[in-house]
Structure formats: C-alpha cells, structure tokens
Amino acid sequence: MTQVITGQPALLFLVQDGVVLAVPGSDADLGRFQKEGGVLAADSFSLAQHGLDTAGLRPELRVVGMDVVARSPPASSTRTWSPR
C-alpha cells in the first residue's frame, strides 16, 4: 500500500482463495487501497470456482483472465506474495 500512498501505480491481482477479498466490506485496507488509486483485479476463473457473481463485487474491480496477466509485461517494481 505504500506505493499507492506515495503516488506510484500499484496493481493487486487476486487469484485462487484470494478472490474472496473481491467482495465489498471483506477488507478495509483494500477499500483504502482502491480509494488511494490502487487497481484491484481478480481472476475470472477463480471467481467462478468460488461461486462469486461479478455483479456483487467491489466497485472498480477489474475481472480478467489469466491470459491477460500472462501477456502483461512485469513492471520494474513487481513483487509477488503467496501465503505458505
């Protein structure tokens, strides 16, 4: 979130179990992330696997397929995190 607060672009892509955070009110920090200009995206396949209808997701959430992520060149400051 520091990048967003300092005015640098940031994209958070939700996949697998992380897509549950695409539901409004699920995480206050993600709401702040979006309000500060961060871009939040979620994998369409993961949303479908969790039975999440795109109509009930966070405002401004981008629903994209993994093919879009695969075609996107990584930014110079790309960081990846995955839970253990």
N, C-alpha and C positions, 0 to 999 in steps of 0.2 A: 504494500500500500504506500510505502514511502515514495516510490516513483511517481505515483499519481499525485500525491500531495505536493511534490516538488515540481509538478507540471510536465513530467515526462510521460509519454504514452505507455499504457500498460494494457495487456490483454490477458484475461484469465479464462482458460478453456476447461470446462467441466466435462469429465468423462466417467464412465462406469458408475460407481456408487456416489460420486461427487455431484451428479446431476440433481440429487435431491435438494441441493442448495439453490437450484433454479426456482424453487417455489418461494413466492413472496413471504417475507417475515421469517424465513428459516435461519437467517444470519444477519445481524445488524451491521456487521463490518462490511459485508458485501453490498448492502444498501449504501453505505458511506462510500465504498469503492466506486460504485456507479455514479453517485452524486458528484464525486470529485473528478469525474471524467474517465474513469476506467471502463474498459469494454469487457463485458461478460458474454461468453459464448458457451453453448452446450452442444454436445454430440447428439444428433438426432436419433441414432441407433440406441444409445444408452437411455435416452428419454423414453423411447418406445419400450425398451426392456423393463423399465420401471413403471410402465403404465401412466406416464405423465403426459397429459394433453397440453399441447403448446399454448392453448388459449388461457390456461391458468398459471402461466409462468411470469417471472419478474418483467416489469416494463423494460423495454430497450434490450432485452436478452436476444442475442443472435443465435438462432438454431442452424447449425451447419453439420455437414457430414465430414467424416474423417478424410475424405478425398480433398476437401478444401484445406485442411491442415497440412496434409502431405504436400500439396502444391505450393504452400506459402513458404517463402524463404525465411529462415530464422533471423530475428533481429540480433544485433550485436550484443545486446544485453539479455538474451533469452536465458531464463532459469527454469529448471524443471524440478518439481517436487512430487514425490509419491509417498503415500503412507507405507509404513512397514507392516 
